């Protein structure tokens, strides 16, 4: 199975998100966009594509805010260690996961969430 690896980050000039391949060099973060141009991006704004789509078919990136019909299941997509259970199971690992109130969101909700923004926009 081929996995798409790409990133997004906010252009330091336009403040628009740029999507493409990430290079970090000498303290700078650069994204080579699909328009075949290099863009310097704010390092703190860089997020990786999760490989998942929301319920509307939009790509989900690290740092995206999401909502669900159940307000208690809304939160932010993060990358890192996760621990949590769904029903009578317990899962632990490292990867992309949804975080709400310091509790992991079950994988069964991922296809039912909607991206509503990201942590980098005011």
N, C-alpha and C positions, 0 to 999 in steps of 0.2 A: 504494500500500500504506500503510495506516495503522499507525503505530507507537505503542505504549503507552509514555508517558513518565510514570514515577512513581518515588517515592523511599521509603526507609524510614530511620528513625533511632530511637535509644533515648530514650524519654520521660525527662525529667530527674527526674520524681517517682517513677514506677513502675518505671523501667528496662526496661519492655516495649517491643518494637519497634512503632512506629506507621507505617502505610503511607498514602501519599497524595501531595499536591502540596507541594513545598518552596518556602518563602520565606525569604530571608535578609535581615535588616534590623537595622541598628544593632548588629551583632555577635551577634545572636541567630539561631538556626535554628528555624523553625517549620514544622510539617507540618499541613496541613488534611486530616484523615482522612475516610474514607468515612462516618463517623458525624457529619459536618458539625460538627466541633469542631477548634479550634486546639490544638496540643500543642507545647510547647517541647521540643526535642530536643538532645542533646549533639552539637555540630557534628562532632566527630571520628567519630561513629558513623553519619553519613549516607552512604548508598550508593544508587546508581541501579540500577533494574531493567534487566537486559541485554536483555530481550525474548526470552530463551531459557528453556527448561524443562529440568530434569534428567531422568534416565531414569524417574523416578517421577511426573513431571508437576508438580514443585514449581518455582516461579519462582526464577531465579538472579539474585542481586544482587551488586554490587561488594562485595568484602570477604567473600564466602562461601568457606568451606573446602569442598573437594570430594575425593571418593575415586573410584578406578577399580579394576577387578579387578586391574590391574597397579599395585602400590604405587608404582612410579616415576612414574606419571602422576597422582599426587595433588598438590594444591596449593591456591592461593588465586586467586580471580577479581579482576583488577585492570583499571583503565582507564588508557590512556596509550599511549605509543609501544611498538610491538612489532616485533621482527625475528625471523625464524626460517624454517626450511625444513621441508618435509614431502616425503619422497621426493627427487626431483630438482628441486624448485621452491624459490624463495626469496620470502618475503612480507615486506612492510614496510608499516606504516601506523599509524594512531591509532585506538583503539577498545577494546572489552572483550576480554580474553584471559586465559587461565589461565597462572599462573606456578608453576613448580616448580623449585627449585634454580637460579633465574635463567635458566631455559630456557623458552621458550614452548611451550605444549601445542598440538598440531595441531588445527585445526578439526574434523577427523574424529572426535575424541574427545568433543566437547561433548555430543552426544546419548547418550553412554555413561557420563557421570559422575553421581555422586550427591552432593547437598549434604548435608554432615554437621555443619555448624555455621557459625560466622563468627568473624572475628578480634576481635569485640567482646565475646564471651562467654568467661568464664574456664573 
